[in-house]
Amino acid sequence: MKKQNAAVSAAIGSLVALGLSVAATQSAYAAKEGMEKCYGVVKAGKNDCQTASSACAGTSTADGQKDAWVYVPKGLCAKIVDSSDSAG
């Protein structure tokens, strides 16, 4: 029984560590200076964060989905056709 408990504990520990590393990576990426969110220009499955219809990055379902966004250098979004710097 102890072996099974150790395996379960190790698995849970690994999941927690993975979650923390992903959260740290997302925070570091989001905190980059000189970047802004650009909506409506993302290819399906390439969004940087959640949308109104999905819970996490990489889950947009259509190219150009209006509520899906990606980080771009500030000022670039205004130069892209059919883009927006706000959801909608």
Distance bins in CASP14 RR format, pairs under 12 A and 6 or more apart:
PFRMAT RR
TARGET T0000
AUTHOR 0000-0000-0000
RMODE 2
METHOD distances of the structure
MODEL  1
1 7 0 0 0 0 0 1 0 0 0 0 0
1 8 0 0 0 0 0 1 0 0 0 0 0
2 8 0 0 0 0 0 1 0 0 0 0 0
2 9 0 0 0 0 0 1 0 0 0 0 0
3 9 0 0 0 0 0 1 0 0 0 0 0
3 10 0 0 0 0 0 1 0 0 0 0 0
4 10 0 0 0 0 0 1 0 0 0 0 0
4 11 0 0 0 0 0 1 0 0 0 0 0
5 11 0 0 0 0 0 1 0 0 0 0 0
5 12 0 0 0 0 0 1 0 0 0 0 0
6 12 0 0 0 0 0 1 0 0 0 0 0
6 13 0 0 0 0 0 1 0 0 0 0 0
7 13 0 0 0 0 0 1 0 0 0 0 0
7 14 0 0 0 0 0 1 0 0 0 0 0
8 14 0 0 0 0 0 1 0 0 0 0 0
8 15 0 0 0 0 0 1 0 0 0 0 0
9 15 0 0 0 0 0 1 0 0 0 0 0
9 16 0 0 0 0 0 1 0 0 0 0 0
10 16 0 0 0 0 0 1 0 0 0 0 0
10 17 0 0 0 0 0 1 0 0 0 0 0
11 17 0 0 0 0 0 1 0 0 0 0 0
11 18 0 0 0 0 0 1 0 0 0 0 0
12 18 0 0 0 0 0 1 0 0 0 0 0
12 19 0 0 0 0 0 1 0 0 0 0 0
13 19 0 0 0 0 1 0 0 0 0 0 0
13 20 0 0 0 0 1 0 0 0 0 0 0
13 21 0 0 0 0 0 1 0 0 0 0 0
14 20 0 0 0 0 0 1 0 0 0 0 0
14 21 0 0 0 0 0 1 0 0 0 0 0
15 21 0 0 0 0 0 1 0 0 0 0 0
15 22 0 0 0 0 0 1 0 0 0 0 0
16 22 0 0 0 0 0 1 0 0 0 0 0
16 23 0 0 0 0 0 1 0 0 0 0 0
17 23 0 0 0 0 0 1 0 0 0 0 0
17 24 0 0 0 0 0 1 0 0 0 0 0
18 24 0 0 0 0 0 1 0 0 0 0 0
18 25 0 0 0 0 0 1 0 0 0 0 0
19 25 0 0 0 0 1 0 0 0 0 0 0
19 26 0 0 0 0 1 0 0 0 0 0 0
19 27 0 0 0 0 0 1 0 0 0 0 0
19 56 0 0 0 0 0 1 0 0 0 0 0
20 26 0 0 0 0 0 1 0 0 0 0 0
20 27 0 0 0 0 0 1 0 0 0 0 0
21 27 0 0 0 0 0 1 0 0 0 0 0
21 28 0 0 0 0 0 1 0 0 0 0 0
22 28 0 0 0 0 0 1 0 0 0 0 0
22 29 0 0 0 0 0 1 0 0 0 0 0
22 56 0 0 0 0 1 0 0 0 0 0 0
22 57 0 0 0 0 1 0 0 0 0 0 0
23 29 0 0 0 0 0 1 0 0 0 0 0
23 30 0 0 0 0 0 1 0 0 0 0 0
23 56 0 0 0 0 0 1 0 0 0 0 0
23 57 0 0 0 0 0 1 0 0 0 0 0
24 30 0 0 0 0 0 1 0 0 0 0 0
24 31 0 0 0 0 0 1 0 0 0 0 0
25 31 0 0 0 0 0 1 0 0 0 0 0
25 32 0 0 0 0 0 1 0 0 0 0 0
25 48 0 0 0 0 0 1 0 0 0 0 0
25 57 0 0 0 0 0 1 0 0 0 0 0
26 32 0 0 0 0 0 1 0 0 0 0 0
26 48 0 0 0 0 1 0 0 0 0 0 0
26 49 1 0 0 1 0 0 0 0 0 0 0
26 50 0 0 0 0 0 1 0 0 0 0 0
26 56 0 0 0 0 1 0 0 0 0 0 0
26 57 1 0 0 1 0 0 0 0 0 0 0
26 58 0 0 0 0 0 1 0 0 0 0 0
26 71 0 0 0 0 0 1 0 0 0 0 0
27 49 0 0 0 0 0 1 0 0 0 0 0
28 35 0 0 0 0 0 1 0 0 0 0 0
28 71 0 0 0 0 0 1 0 0 0 0 0
29 35 0 0 0 0 1 0 0 0 0 0 0
29 37 0 0 0 0 0 1 0 0 0 0 0
29 48 1 0 0 1 0 0 0 0 0 0 0
29 49 0 0 0 0 1 0 0 0 0 0 0
29 57 0 0 0 0 1 0 0 0 0 0 0
29 70 0 0 0 0 0 1 0 0 0 0 0
29 71 1 0 0 1 0 0 0 0 0 0 0
30 36 0 0 0 0 0 1 0 0 0 0 0
30 37 0 0 0 0 1 0 0 0 0 0 0
30 48 0 0 0 0 1 0 0 0 0 0 0
30 49 1 0 0 1 0 0 0 0 0 0 0
30 57 0 0 0 0 0 1 0 0 0 0 0
30 69 0 0 0 0 0 1 0 0 0 0 0
30 70 0 0 0 0 0 1 0 0 0 0 0
30 71 1 0 0 1 0 0 0 0 0 0 0
31 71 0 0 0 0 0 1 0 0 0 0 0
32 48 0 0 0 0 0 1 0 0 0 0 0
32 71 1 0 0 1 0 0 0 0 0 0 0
32 72 0 0 0 0 0 1 0 0 0 0 0
32 73 0 0 0 0 1 0 0 0 0 0 0
32 74 0 0 0 0 0 1 0 0 0 0 0
33 71 0 0 0 0 0 1 0 0 0 0 0
33 73 0 0 0 0 0 1 0 0 0 0 0
33 74 0 0 0 0 1 0 0 0 0 0 0
34 71 0 0 0 0 1 0 0 0 0 0 0
34 72 0 0 0 0 1 0 0 0 0 0 0
34 73 1 0 0 1 0 0 0 0 0 0 0
34 74 1 0 1 0 0 0 0 0 0 0 0
34 75 0 0 0 0 1 0 0 0 0 0 0
34 76 0 0 0 0 0 1 0 0 0 0 0
34 77 0 0 0 0 0 1 0 0 0 0 0
35 48 0 0 0 0 1 0 0 0 0 0 0
35 69 0 0 0 0 0 1 0 0 0 0 0
35 70 0 0 0 0 1 0 0 0 0 0 0
35 71 1 0 1 0 0 0 0 0 0 0 0
35 72 1 0 0 1 0 0 0 0 0 0 0
35 73 1 0 0 1 0 0 0 0 0 0 0
35 74 1 0 0 1 0 0 0 0 0 0 0
35 75 0 0 0 0 1 0 0 0 0 0 0
35 76 0 0 0 0 1 0 0 0 0 0 0
35 77 0 0 0 0 0 1 0 0 0 0 0
35 85 0 0 0 0 0 1 0 0 0 0 0
36 48 0 0 0 0 0 1 0 0 0 0 0
36 69 0 0 0 0 1 0 0 0 0 0 0
36 70 0 0 0 0 0 1 0 0 0 0 0
36 71 1 0 0 1 0 0 0 0 0 0 0
36 72 1 0 0 1 0 0 0 0 0 0 0
36 73 1 0 0 1 0 0 0 0 0 0 0
36 74 1 0 1 0 0 0 0 0 0 0 0
36 75 1 0 0 1 0 0 0 0 0 0 0
36 76 1 0 0 1 0 0 0 0 0 0 0
36 77 1 0 0 1 0 0 0 0 0 0 0
36 78 0 0 0 0 1 0 0 0 0 0 0
36 79 0 0 0 0 0 1 0 0 0 0 0
36 80 0 0 0 0 0 1 0 0 0 0 0
36 83 0 0 0 0 0 1 0 0 0 0 0
36 84 0 0 0 0 0 1 0 0 0 0 0
36 85 1 0 0 1 0 0 0 0 0 0 0
36 86 0 0 0 0 0 1 0 0 0 0 0
37 47 0 0 0 0 0 1 0 0 0 0 0
37 48 1 0 0 1 0 0 0 0 0 0 0
37 49 0 0 0 0 1 0 0 0 0 0 0
37 50 0 0 0 0 0 1 0 0 0 0 0
37 51 0 0 0 0 0 1 0 0 0 0 0
37 67 0 0 0 0 0 1 0 0 0 0 0
37 68 0 0 0 0 0 1 0 0 0 0 0
37 69 1 0 1 0 0 0 0 0 0 0 0
37 70 1 0 0 1 0 0 0 0 0 0 0
37 71 1 0 0 1 0 0 0 0 0 0 0
37 72 0 0 0 0 1 0 0 0 0 0 0
37 73 0 0 0 0 0 1 0 0 0 0 0
37 74 0 0 0 0 0 1 0 0 0 0 0
37 75 0 0 0 0 0 1 0 0 0 0 0
37 76 0 0 0 0 0 1 0 0 0 0 0
37 77 1 0 0 1 0 0 0 0 0 0 0
37 83 0 0 0 0 0 1 0 0 0 0 0
37 84 0 0 0 0 1 0 0 0 0 0 0
37 85 1 0 0 1 0 0 0 0 0 0 0
37 86 0 0 0 0 1 0 0 0 0 0 0
37 87 0 0 0 0 1 0 0 0 0 0 0
37 88 0 0 0 0 0 1 0 0 0 0 0
38 46 0 0 0 0 0 1 0 0 0 0 0
38 47 0 0 0 0 0 1 0 0 0 0 0
38 48 0 0 0 0 1 0 0 0 0 0 0
38 49 0 0 0 0 0 1 0 0 0 0 0
38 64 0 0 0 0 0 1 0 0 0 0 0
38 66 0 0 0 0 0 1 0 0 0 0 0
38 68 0 0 0 0 1 0 0 0 0 0 0
38 69 1 0 1 0 0 0 0 0 0 0 0
38 70 1 0 1 0 0 0 0 0 0 0 0
38 71 1 0 0 1 0 0 0 0 0 0 0
38 72 1 0 1 0 0 0 0 0 0 0 0
38 73 0 0 0 0 1 0 0 0 0 0 0
38 74 0 0 0 0 1 0 0 0 0 0 0
38 75 0 0 0 0 1 0 0 0 0 0 0
38 76 1 0 0 1 0 0 0 0 0 0 0
38 77 1 1 0 0 0 0 0 0 0 0 0
38 78 0 0 0 0 1 0 0 0 0 0 0
38 79 0 0 0 0 1 0 0 0 0 0 0
38 80 1 0 0 1 0 0 0 0 0 0 0
38 81 0 0 0 0 0 1 0 0 0 0 0
38 82 0 0 0 0 0 1 0 0 0 0 0
38 83 1 0 1 0 0 0 0 0 0 0 0
38 84 1 0 0 1 0 0 0 0 0 0 0
38 85 1 0 0 1 0 0 0 0 0 0 0
38 86 0 0 0 0 1 0 0 0 0 0 0
38 87 0 0 0 0 0 1 0 0 0 0 0
39 47 0 0 0 0 1 0 0 0 0 0 0
39 48 0 0 0 0 0 1 0 0 0 0 0
39 49 0 0 0 0 0 1 0 0 0 0 0
39 51 0 0 0 0 1 0 0 0 0 0 0
39 52 0 0 0 0 0 1 0 0 0 0 0
39 60 0 0 0 0 0 1 0 0 0 0 0
39 64 0 0 0 0 1 0 0 0 0 0 0
39 65 0 0 0 0 1 0 0 0 0 0 0
39 66 1 0 0 1 0 0 0 0 0 0 0
39 67 1 0 0 1 0 0 0 0 0 0 0
39 68 1 0 0 1 0 0 0 0 0 0 0
39 69 1 0 1 0 0 0 0 0 0 0 0
39 70 0 0 0 0 1 0 0 0 0 0 0
39 71 0 0 0 0 0 1 0 0 0 0 0
39 72 0 0 0 0 0 1 0 0 0 0 0
39 77 1 0 0 1 0 0 0 0 0 0 0
39 80 0 0 0 0 0 1 0 0 0 0 0
39 82 0 0 0 0 1 0 0 0 0 0 0
39 83 1 0 0 1 0 0 0 0 0 0 0
39 84 1 0 1 0 0 0 0 0 0 0 0
39 85 1 0 0 1 0 0 0 0 0 0 0
39 86 1 0 0 1 0 0 0 0 0 0 0
39 87 1 0 1 0 0 0 0 0 0 0 0
39 88 1 0 0 1 0 0 0 0 0 0 0
40 46 0 0 0 0 0 1 0 0 0 0 0
40 47 0 0 0 0 1 0 0 0 0 0 0
40 48 0 0 0 0 0 1 0 0 0 0 0
40 51 0 0 0 0 0 1 0 0 0 0 0
40 60 0 0 0 0 1 0 0 0 0 0 0
40 62 0 0 0 0 1 0 0 0 0 0 0
40 63 0 0 0 0 1 0 0 0 0 0 0
40 64 1 0 1 0 0 0 0 0 0 0 0
40 65 1 0 0 1 0 0 0 0 0 0 0
40 66 1 0 1 0 0 0 0 0 0 0 0
40 67 1 0 0 1 0 0 0 0 0 0 0
40 68 1 0 0 1 0 0 0 0 0 0 0
40 69 1 0 0 1 0 0 0 0 0 0 0
40 70 0 0 0 0 1 0 0 0 0 0 0
40 72 0 0 0 0 0 1 0 0 0 0 0
40 77 0 0 0 0 1 0 0 0 0 0 0
40 80 0 0 0 0 1 0 0 0 0 0 0
40 81 0 0 0 0 0 1 0 0 0 0 0
40 82 1 0 0 1 0 0 0 0 0 0 0
40 83 1 0 1 0 0 0 0 0 0 0 0
40 84 1 0 0 1 0 0 0 0 0 0 0
40 85 0 0 0 0 0 1 0 0 0 0 0
40 86 0 0 0 0 0 1 0 0 0 0 0
40 87 0 0 0 0 1 0 0 0 0 0 0
40 88 0 0 0 0 1 0 0 0 0 0 0
41 47 0 0 0 0 1 0 0 0 0 0 0
41 48 0 0 0 0 0 1 0 0 0 0 0
41 60 0 0 0 0 0 1 0 0 0 0 0
41 63 0 0 0 0 1 0 0 0 0 0 0
41 64 1 0 0 1 0 0 0 0 0 0 0
41 65 0 0 0 0 1 0 0 0 0 0 0
41 66 0 0 0 0 1 0 0 0 0 0 0
41 68 0 0 0 0 1 0 0 0 0 0 0
41 69 0 0 0 0 1 0 0 0 0 0 0
41 70 1 0 0 1 0 0 0 0 0 0 0
41 71 0 0 0 0 0 1 0 0 0 0 0
41 72 0 0 0 0 1 0 0 0 0 0 0
41 76 0 0 0 0 1 0 0 0 0 0 0
41 77 1 0 0 1 0 0 0 0 0 0 0
41 78 0 0 0 0 0 1 0 0 0 0 0
41 79 0 0 0 0 0 1 0 0 0 0 0
41 80 1 0 1 0 0 0 0 0 0 0 0
41 81 0 0 0 0 1 0 0 0 0 0 0
41 82 1 0 0 1 0 0 0 0 0 0 0
41 83 1 0 1 0 0 0 0 0 0 0 0
41 84 0 0 0 0 1 0 0 0 0 0 0
41 85 0 0 0 0 0 1 0 0 0 0 0
42 48 1 0 0 1 0 0 0 0 0 0 0
42 49 0 0 0 0 0 1 0 0 0 0 0
42 51 0 0 0 0 1 0 0 0 0 0 0
42 54 0 0 0 0 0 1 0 0 0 0 0
42 57 0 0 0 0 0 1 0 0 0 0 0
42 58 0 0 0 0 1 0 0 0 0 0 0
42 59 0 0 0 0 0 1 0 0 0 0 0
42 60 1 0 1 0 0 0 0 0 0 0 0
42 61 0 0 0 0 0 1 0 0 0 0 0
42 62 0 0 0 0 1 0 0 0 0 0 0
42 63 1 0 0 1 0 0 0 0 0 0 0
42 64 1 0 0 1 0 0 0 0 0 0 0
42 65 1 0 0 1 0 0 0 0 0 0 0
42 66 0 0 0 0 1 0 0 0 0 0 0
42 67 0 0 0 0 1 0 0 0 0 0 0
42 68 1 0 1 0 0 0 0 0 0 0 0
42 69 1 0 0 1 0 0 0 0 0 0 0
42 70 1 0 1 0 0 0 0 0 0 0 0
42 71 0 0 0 0 0 1 0 0 0 0 0
42 72 0 0 0 0 0 1 0 0 0 0 0
42 77 0 0 0 0 0 1 0 0 0 0 0
42 80 0 0 0 0 0 1 0 0 0 0 0
42 82 0 0 0 0 0 1 0 0 0 0 0
42 83 0 0 0 0 1 0 0 0 0 0 0
42 84 0 0 0 0 0 1 0 0 0 0 0
43 58 0 0 0 0 1 0 0 0 0 0 0
43 60 1 0 0 1 0 0 0 0 0 0 0
43 61 0 0 0 0 0 1 0 0 0 0 0
43 62 0 0 0 0 1 0 0 0 0 0 0
43 63 1 0 1 0 0 0 0 0 0 0 0
43 64 1 0 0 1 0 0 0 0 0 0 0
43 65 0 0 0 0 1 0 0 0 0 0 0
43 68 0 0 0 0 1 0 0 0 0 0 0
43 70 0 0 0 0 1 0 0 0 0 0 0
44 51 0 0 0 0 0 1 0 0 0 0 0
44 54 0 0 0 0 0 1 0 0 0 0 0
44 58 0 0 0 0 1 0 0 0 0 0 0
44 59 0 0 0 0 1 0 0 0 0 0 0
44 60 1 0 1 0 0 0 0 0 0 0 0
44 61 1 0 1 0 0 0 0 0 0 0 0
44 62 1 0 1 0 0 0 0 0 0 0 0
44 63 1 0 1 0 0 0 0 0 0 0 0
44 64 0 0 0 0 1 0 0 0 0 0 0
44 65 1 0 0 1 0 0 0 0 0 0 0
44 68 0 0 0 0 1 0 0 0 0 0 0
45 51 0 0 0 0 0 1 0 0 0 0 0
45 54 0 0 0 0 1 0 0 0 0 0 0
45 56 0 0 0 0 0 1 0 0 0 0 0
45 57 0 0 0 0 1 0 0 0 0 0 0
45 58 1 0 1 0 0 0 0 0 0 0 0
45 59 1 0 0 1 0 0 0 0 0 0 0
45 60 1 0 1 0 0 0 0 0 0 0 0
45 61 1 0 0 1 0 0 0 0 0 0 0
45 62 0 0 0 0 1 0 0 0 0 0 0
45 63 0 0 0 0 1 0 0 0 0 0 0
45 64 0 0 0 0 0 1 0 0 0 0 0
45 65 0 0 0 0 1 0 0 0 0 0 0
45 68 0 0 0 0 1 0 0 0 0 0 0
45 70 0 0 0 0 0 1 0 0 0 0 0
46 57 0 0 0 0 1 0 0 0 0 0 0
46 58 1 0 0 1 0 0 0 0 0 0 0
46 59 0 0 0 0 1 0 0 0 0 0 0
46 60 1 0 0 1 0 0 0 0 0 0 0
46 61 0 0 0 0 0 1 0 0 0 0 0
46 62 0 0 0 0 0 1 0 0 0 0 0
46 63 0 0 0 0 1 0 0 0 0 0 0
46 64 0 0 0 0 1 0 0 0 0 0 0
46 65 0 0 0 0 0 1 0 0 0 0 0
46 68 0 0 0 0 1 0 0 0 0 0 0
46 69 0 0 0 0 0 1 0 0 0 0 0
46 70 1 0 0 1 0 0 0 0 0 0 0
46 71 0 0 0 0 0 1 0 0 0 0 0
47 53 0 0 0 0 0 1 0 0 0 0 0
47 54 1 0 0 1 0 0 0 0 0 0 0
47 55 0 0 0 0 0 1 0 0 0 0 0
47 56 0 0 0 0 1 0 0 0 0 0 0
47 57 1 0 0 1 0 0 0 0 0 0 0
47 58 1 0 1 0 0 0 0 0 0 0 0
47 59 1 0 0 1 0 0 0 0 0 0 0
47 60 1 0 1 0 0 0 0 0 0 0 0
47 61 0 0 0 0 1 0 0 0 0 0 0
47 62 0 0 0 0 0 1 0 0 0 0 0
47 63 0 0 0 0 0 1 0 0 0 0 0
47 64 0 0 0 0 1 0 0 0 0 0 0
47 65 1 0 0 1 0 0 0 0 0 0 0
47 66 0 0 0 0 0 1 0 0 0 0 0
47 67 0 0 0 0 1 0 0 0 0 0 0
47 68 1 1 0 0 0 0 0 0 0 0 0
47 69 1 0 0 1 0 0 0 0 0 0 0
47 70 1 0 0 1 0 0 0 0 0 0 0
47 71 0 0 0 0 0 1 0 0 0 0 0
47 87 0 0 0 0 0 1 0 0 0 0 0
48 54 0 0 0 0 0 1 0 0 0 0 0
48 56 0 0 0 0 0 1 0 0 0 0 0
48 57 1 0 1 0 0 0 0 0 0 0 0
48 58 1 0 0 1 0 0 0 0 0 0 0
48 59 0 0 0 0 0 1 0 0 0 0 0
48 60 0 0 0 0 1 0 0 0 0 0 0
48 68 0 0 0 0 1 0 0 0 0 0 0
48 69 1 0 0 1 0 0 0 0 0 0 0
48 70 1 0 1 0 0 0 0 0 0 0 0
48 71 1 0 1 0 0 0 0 0 0 0 0
48 72 0 0 0 0 1 0 0 0 0 0 0
49 55 0 0 0 0 1 0 0 0 0 0 0
49 56 1 0 0 1 0 0 0 0 0 0 0
49 57 1 0 1 0 0 0 0 0 0 0 0
49 58 0 0 0 0 1 0 0 0 0 0 0
49 59 0 0 0 0 1 0 0 0 0 0 0
49 60 0 0 0 0 0 1 0 0 0 0 0
49 67 0 0 0 0 0 1 0 0 0 0 0
49 68 0 0 0 0 1 0 0 0 0 0 0
49 69 1 0 0 1 0 0 0 0 0 0 0
49 70 0 0 0 0 1 0 0 0 0 0 0
49 71 0 0 0 0 1 0 0 0 0 0 0
49 87 0 0 0 0 0 1 0 0 0 0 0
50 56 1 0 1 0 0 0 0 0 0 0 0
50 57 1 0 0 1 0 0 0 0 0 0 0
50 58 0 0 0 0 1 0 0 0 0 0 0
50 59 1 0 0 1 0 0 0 0 0 0 0
50 60 0 0 0 0 1 0 0 0 0 0 0
50 65 0 0 0 0 0 1 0 0 0 0 0
50 67 0 0 0 0 1 0 0 0 0 0 0
50 68 0 0 0 0 1 0 0 0 0 0 0
50 69 0 0 0 0 1 0 0 0 0 0 0
50 87 0 0 0 0 0 1 0 0 0 0 0
51 57 0 0 0 0 1 0 0 0 0 0 0
51 58 0 0 0 0 1 0 0 0 0 0 0
51 59 1 0 0 1 0 0 0 0 0 0 0
51 60 1 0 1 0 0 0 0 0 0 0 0
51 61 0 0 0 0 1 0 0 0 0 0 0
51 62 0 0 0 0 0 1 0 0 0 0 0
51 64 0 0 0 0 0 1 0 0 0 0 0
51 65 1 0 0 1 0 0 0 0 0 0 0
51 66 0 0 0 0 1 0 0 0 0 0 0
51 67 1 0 1 0 0 0 0 0 0 0 0
51 68 1 0 1 0 0 0 0 0 0 0 0
51 69 1 0 0 1 0 0 0 0 0 0 0
51 70 0 0 0 0 0 1 0 0 0 0 0
51 87 0 0 0 0 1 0 0 0 0 0 0
51 88 0 0 0 0 0 1 0 0 0 0 0
52 59 0 0 0 0 0 1 0 0 0 0 0
52 60 0 0 0 0 0 1 0 0 0 0 0
52 61 0 0 0 0 0 1 0 0 0 0 0
52 65 0 0 0 0 1 0 0 0 0 0 0
52 66 0 0 0 0 1 0 0 0 0 0 0
52 67 1 0 1 0 0 0 0 0 0 0 0
52 68 0 0 0 0 1 0 0 0 0 0 0
52 69 0 0 0 0 0 1 0 0 0 0 0
52 87 1 0 0 1 0 0 0 0 0 0 0
52 88 0 0 0 0 1 0 0 0 0 0 0
53 59 0 0 0 0 1 0 0 0 0 0 0
53 60 0 0 0 0 1 0 0 0 0 0 0
53 61 1 0 0 1 0 0 0 0 0 0 0
53 62 0 0 0 0 1 0 0 0 0 0 0
53 65 0 0 0 0 1 0 0 0 0 0 0
53 66 0 0 0 0 0 1 0 0 0 0 0
53 67 1 0 0 1 0 0 0 0 0 0 0
53 68 0 0 0 0 1 0 0 0 0 0 0
53 87 0 0 0 0 0 1 0 0 0 0 0
54 60 1 0 0 1 0 0 0 0 0 0 0
54 61 1 0 0 1 0 0 0 0 0 0 0
54 62 0 0 0 0 0 1 0 0 0 0 0
54 65 0 0 0 0 1 0 0 0 0 0 0
54 67 0 0 0 0 1 0 0 0 0 0 0
54 68 0 0 0 0 1 0 0 0 0 0 0
54 69 0 0 0 0 0 1 0 0 0 0 0
56 68 0 0 0 0 0 1 0 0 0 0 0
57 68 0 0 0 0 1 0 0 0 0 0 0
57 69 0 0 0 0 0 1 0 0 0 0 0
57 70 0 0 0 0 1 0 0 0 0 0 0
57 71 0 0 0 0 0 1 0 0 0 0 0
58 65 0 0 0 0 0 1 0 0 0 0 0
58 68 0 0 0 0 1 0 0 0 0 0 0
58 69 0 0 0 0 0 1 0 0 0 0 0
58 70 0 0 0 0 1 0 0 0 0 0 0
59 65 0 0 0 0 1 0 0 0 0 0 0
59 67 0 0 0 0 0 1 0 0 0 0 0
59 68 0 0 0 0 1 0 0 0 0 0 0
60 66 0 0 0 0 0 1 0 0 0 0 0
60 67 0 0 0 0 1 0 0 0 0 0 0
60 68 1 1 0 0 0 0 0 0 0 0 0
60 69 0 0 0 0 1 0 0 0 0 0 0
60 70 0 0 0 0 1 0 0 0 0 0 0
61 67 0 0 0 0 0 1 0 0 0 0 0
61 68 0 0 0 0 1 0 0 0 0 0 0
62 68 0 0 0 0 1 0 0 0 0 0 0
63 82 0 0 0 0 0 1 0 0 0 0 0
64 70 0 0 0 0 0 1 0 0 0 0 0
64 80 0 0 0 0 0 1 0 0 0 0 0
64 81 0 0 0 0 0 1 0 0 0 0 0
64 82 1 0 0 1 0 0 0 0 0 0 0
64 83 0 0 0 0 1 0 0 0 0 0 0
64 84 0 0 0 0 0 1 0 0 0 0 0
64 88 0 0 0 0 0 1 0 0 0 0 0
65 82 0 0 0 0 0 1 0 0 0 0 0
65 84 0 0 0 0 0 1 0 0 0 0 0
65 87 0 0 0 0 0 1 0 0 0 0 0
65 88 0 0 0 0 0 1 0 0 0 0 0
66 82 0 0 0 0 1 0 0 0 0 0 0
66 83 0 0 0 0 0 1 0 0 0 0 0
66 84 1 0 0 1 0 0 0 0 0 0 0
66 86 0 0 0 0 0 1 0 0 0 0 0
66 87 1 0 0 1 0 0 0 0 0 0 0
66 88 1 0 1 0 0 0 0 0 0 0 0
67 84 0 0 0 0 1 0 0 0 0 0 0
67 86 0 0 0 0 0 1 0 0 0 0 0
67 87 1 0 1 0 0 0 0 0 0 0 0
67 88 1 0 0 1 0 0 0 0 0 0 0
68 83 0 0 0 0 0 1 0 0 0 0 0
68 84 0 0 0 0 0 1 0 0 0 0 0
68 87 0 0 0 0 1 0 0 0 0 0 0
68 88 0 0 0 0 0 1 0 0 0 0 0
69 77 0 0 0 0 1 0 0 0 0 0 0
69 80 0 0 0 0 0 1 0 0 0 0 0
69 83 0 0 0 0 1 0 0 0 0 0 0
69 84 0 0 0 0 1 0 0 0 0 0 0
69 85 0 0 0 0 1 0 0 0 0 0 0
69 86 0 0 0 0 1 0 0 0 0 0 0
69 87 1 0 0 1 0 0 0 0 0 0 0
69 88 0 0 0 0 0 1 0 0 0 0 0
70 76 0 0 0 0 0 1 0 0 0 0 0
70 77 0 0 0 0 1 0 0 0 0 0 0
70 80 0 0 0 0 0 1 0 0 0 0 0
70 83 0 0 0 0 1 0 0 0 0 0 0
70 85 0 0 0 0 0 1 0 0 0 0 0
71 77 0 0 0 0 1 0 0 0 0 0 0
71 85 0 0 0 0 0 1 0 0 0 0 0
72 78 0 0 0 0 1 0 0 0 0 0 0
72 79 0 0 0 0 1 0 0 0 0 0 0
72 80 1 0 0 1 0 0 0 0 0 0 0
72 83 0 0 0 0 1 0 0 0 0 0 0
72 84 0 0 0 0 0 1 0 0 0 0 0
72 85 0 0 0 0 1 0 0 0 0 0 0
73 79 0 0 0 0 0 1 0 0 0 0 0
73 80 0 0 0 0 0 1 0 0 0 0 0
74 85 0 0 0 0 1 0 0 0 0 0 0
75 83 0 0 0 0 0 1 0 0 0 0 0
75 85 0 0 0 0 1 0 0 0 0 0 0
76 83 0 0 0 0 1 0 0 0 0 0 0
76 85 0 0 0 0 0 1 0 0 0 0 0
77 83 1 0 1 0 0 0 0 0 0 0 0
77 84 1 0 0 1 0 0 0 0 0 0 0
77 85 1 0 1 0 0 0 0 0 0 0 0
77 86 0 0 0 0 1 0 0 0 0 0 0
78 84 0 0 0 0 1 0 0 0 0 0 0
78 85 1 0 0 1 0 0 0 0 0 0 0
78 86 0 0 0 0 0 1 0 0 0 0 0
79 85 0 0 0 0 0 1 0 0 0 0 0
82 88 0 0 0 0 0 1 0 0 0 0 0
END
